[in-house]
Amino acid sequence: MKLHVLNPVAQKVEEKGSLAPRLQSLEGKHIGLYWNFKAGGDAALSRAGELLKSRFAGLETRLYVGSIGGSNHFVTKEDAKRIAGEAVGMIGSTAD
């Protein structure tokens, strides 16, 4: 019997665009917390928001969910535009 071990690392990564510029500070900023309804994600995001608020004066967070879906929620193009207009950054929770 042979055991085949596969390497899950991608051999080629295709660049789709550039990274957004980093903010100089999060003080006084609005950060979105995106939850797709996976179990425990809301708790993780809540804690991340608490930790950020303890480090940056005046930082505000808001929980966002996608407008379509059932047990998982997905962001539409309209959702993404609305969130981008309200928040300068986003933290997402998307896994179990």
C-alpha positions as CSV (number, residue, x, y, z in Angstrom):
1,M,0.0,0.0,0.0
2,K,1.3,3.4,-1.0
3,L,0.6,6.7,0.8
4,H,0.4,9.8,-1.4
5,V,1.1,13.0,0.3
6,L,-0.1,16.2,-1.5
7,N,1.2,19.7,-0.9
8,P,-1.8,22.0,-0.6
9,V,0.3,25.1,-1.4
10,A,-0.6,26.7,-4.7
11,Q,2.2,26.7,-7.3
12,K,1.0,29.8,-9.1
13,V,-0.7,32.7,-7.5
14,E,-2.5,35.0,-9.9
15,E,-2.6,38.7,-8.9
16,K,-6.0,40.2,-9.2
17,G,-5.2,43.7,-8.0
18,S,-3.2,45.7,-5.5
19,L,-3.7,45.9,-1.8
20,A,-5.6,48.9,-0.4
21,P,-3.2,51.4,1.3
22,R,-2.8,51.1,5.0
23,L,-4.5,53.6,7.2
24,Q,-2.2,55.8,9.3
25,S,-4.4,55.2,12.4
26,L,-7.7,53.6,13.3
27,E,-8.5,56.4,15.8
28,G,-11.9,57.9,15.2
29,K,-12.5,55.5,12.3
30,H,-15.5,53.2,11.4
31,I,-14.6,49.5,11.0
32,G,-17.1,47.0,9.7
33,L,-17.3,43.5,11.1
34,Y,-18.7,41.1,8.5
35,W,-20.4,37.9,9.7
36,N,-21.7,35.3,7.2
37,F,-23.8,33.5,9.9
38,K,-21.3,30.7,10.5
39,A,-21.4,29.4,14.1
40,G,-19.3,31.5,16.5
41,G,-18.2,34.0,14.0
42,D,-20.3,36.7,15.7
43,A,-18.5,36.1,19.0
44,A,-15.1,36.3,17.3
45,L,-16.0,39.5,15.6
46,S,-17.4,41.0,18.8
47,R,-14.2,40.2,20.6
48,A,-12.1,41.7,17.8
49,G,-14.2,44.8,17.9
50,E,-13.7,45.1,21.7
51,L,-9.9,44.7,21.4
52,L,-9.7,47.3,18.6
53,K,-11.8,49.8,20.6
54,S,-9.5,49.3,23.6
55,R,-6.5,50.3,21.5
56,F,-7.8,53.1,19.3
57,A,-9.7,56.1,20.7
58,G,-13.0,56.9,19.1
59,L,-13.0,53.7,17.0
60,E,-16.5,52.6,16.1
61,T,-17.5,49.2,14.8
62,R,-20.7,47.9,13.1
63,L,-21.8,44.3,12.4
64,Y,-22.7,43.7,8.8
65,V,-24.3,40.6,7.2
66,G,-25.0,39.9,3.6
67,S,-28.5,40.5,2.4
68,I,-29.0,37.1,0.6
69,G,-28.8,33.5,1.9
70,G,-30.2,31.2,4.5
71,S,-27.9,29.5,6.9
72,N,-25.0,31.5,5.3
73,H,-25.4,35.1,4.2
74,F,-23.6,36.5,1.2
75,V,-22.8,40.1,0.2
76,T,-24.3,41.5,-3.0
77,K,-22.6,44.2,-5.0
78,E,-25.0,46.7,-3.5
79,D,-24.1,45.5,0.0
80,A,-20.4,45.9,-0.8
81,K,-21.0,49.5,-2.1
82,R,-23.0,50.4,1.0
83,I,-20.4,49.0,3.4
84,A,-17.5,50.7,1.5
85,G,-19.3,54.0,1.8
86,E,-19.7,53.6,5.6
87,A,-16.5,51.8,6.8
88,V,-12.9,52.5,6.1
89,G,-12.0,48.9,6.8
90,M,-13.5,45.5,7.3
91,I,-12.8,42.4,9.4
92,G,-14.6,39.2,8.1
93,S,-15.5,35.9,9.7
94,T,-16.2,33.3,7.1
95,A,-15.2,29.9,8.4
96,D,-16.3,27.3,11.0
